[in-house]
Amino acid sequence: MTETIINEKSEIKRVSTYIDGVDDKLQGGIPLGHITLIAGAAGTMKSSICFNLLYNEALAGKIGLYISLEQTYTSLINHMINMDFDMSKVNIVVISDIAKLKEQIQVIKNLGKGALIITDLSALRKQVVGTDMNPTGDWLNVIKNIAKNVREQAGLDHFVLDSLSALYALSNFKDVRVKLFHIFEFFRDMDITSFLISEMPLDSSRYSEYGVEEYLSDGIISLQLTHRDRKEATEATIVKMRATNCNRDVFILKKDPQGFHALSKII
């Protein structure tokens, strides 16, 4: 990716979050090409808001790749259908066989329009070790190869990795800081907008497992569960977003059949 200096801020292209009430807190959305951490504890809808963005961008003609290291394709889709996503409206391509990646990419090219590409975890796990694309059995190598091939052969606009914590569990990082730097540089060089889901510690002391990811990322959106009047809600905060004068107010994240909404927090 070749970075260029803009003449004025209006030249910064942005992608919508597709959360009602959030884009106006981000000067119109997340800058294209940014790497954003979606950080939160379990149950804070991290996966859902990332899927929501890729889903709506696919409807708008863009290509998004969702790699889940924690859920199978069936589990993920069933969850999203339960969240009121209409899968009949979007082109879905499932990557379930590394050996047939070229054929699956051709399907994307033949569509000639937007697509949501999803990996099938259960199928890919059986193929990780000993393939030409991944001779070392390293999941990071698998992810890079899939993303790179889709980007070069079919075009790729957006990418979601669900999650960094699962990647750490499946990979052997000997020098964490160096490895993480190269991971972030890889996604930056791909010239795509990336969303990396990060599990926050229970004490919310940091936004990532090692505390390095939050410095390497361009943006951080923090999600936290709160309890009030025997009800549970998700509070969201835009912690940082480079090249953006963002509103850091805390808001309540809600989901209904019409989509996601950001509601002002009542103190």
C-alpha positions, 0 to 999 in steps of 0.5 A: 500500500502506497500512502499519500498525503491528502490536501484536505480532510474531505479526501479521506474515504470512509466506510459506514459502520452501519450502526445508526447514530455512530457514523456521525461520531466518526465524521462519516465512518471508519477511514478505508484501509484502517485496522480497527480492534473490536474489543470486548468481553464475551456476549458484547456482540463483537462478531455481530457488528463486524458481520453487520458491516460486511453484510451491508457492504456486500449488499452495496457491491463490496467483497468482504472476507470473514474468517472465524477461528471459533465458530463453524460456518453453520453455527455462525450463519444460524446465529446471524439469522437469529439476529434477523439477518436475511441471508437470501439478500446477500451472495455468500461464498463458503471457503471450506476446502483449501485445495479448491480455493481457486475454484471458490475464488472463481465463483466470486469473480463470476458473481460480478457483484458484492459477496460475503466470503465465510470460512468453514472452521471445522472443514479447514481445521482438518486440512491445515497441516501439510498442505502446499499453502500451509506446510507448517500447519500455522493458522496465521499462514492459512489466513494470510494465504486466503486473504492474499489470494482473494485480494489478488484474484477477485478483489477484497474490500474488507476483512474480519478476523474472529478472533485474535485470541483464538489465533494466539491459541492456535499459533506459536508466537515466540517473539510476540511484539515482532510477530504482531508488528508483522501481522498488522503490517501484512493487513496494512499492506493489503490495502483493505479495511480490517477488523480484528476482534479482541477479547478484553480481560475481565478487569478491562485493564487493556483492550487486547491480550498483550497490550501491543495490539492497541498501539498498532491498530488505527482504531479501537471500539470498546464494548462492555456489558453493564447491569442496571435495574436487573437488565444487561446492556452493551456499552460502546465507546470509540476509544480512538480512530486515527485521521478522525475527530471522533466522539468518545461519549459512551453509548448503549448498543441495541439491535432490533430487526431494523439493524443496530442503533447507538443510544445516548447513555442516560446517567 
